[in-house]
Amino acid sequence: MKCKSLYWLAFMMCFFAIGCDNTDDGSYVAPITLYEKVNGNWGLTNLKMVDEVAKANNIEPNEENLSTYFNYEDFKIKFNVDEKNNPTSYEVTGDVPPLFAPKGYWSLSSDFQQTNGVGTKIYLYSDAQKTQKTDELRLASVPGKNKEMQIQLVHSSGGVAFVSYVFKLNAIN
């Protein structure tokens, strides 16, 4: 009799465990894209120029902090998106010498952060149709909860990088 009760109890526990497995995951929400993270106003915290040739040949110094030269402490960039988080325009403000086109349109090489180690590119365009590319930046550090971003501009000749500029930015939204 005791054995029958144990079987009955085990059966009821399984029945309730299976019957209570009604998971509600809620409604669908679109994943967060890099466009949402890059969108907004960004202020410069540091600008570093890297001599890529010197760096490749272990020649010191190969880096120079440009943050306080040429009014770069006033450098700000704004990346705009539309209501669907699609990229629209961008604009650099501040009385600084332009290292890339100071205004235009932008897009990313990928909507999401890459898991294969390939960095995401920020393509800059002079036209709204995004057919005339003016520059290409590399998204070196993706903004997260710390609201910091790092972008890199590389100048090259014949496919060989000779100088790069690393912009460290903070959100000012």
Buried (B, 14 or more C-beta within 10 A) or exposed (E): EEEEEEEEEEEEEEEEEEEEEEEEEEEEEEEEBBBBBBBBBBBBBBBBBBBBEBBEEEEEEBBEEBBEEBEBBEBBBBBBBEEEBEBBBBEBBBEBEEBBBBBBBBBBBEBEEEEEEEBBBBBBBBEEEBEEBBBBBBBBBBBEEEBBBBBBBBEEEEEEBBBBBBBBBBBEE
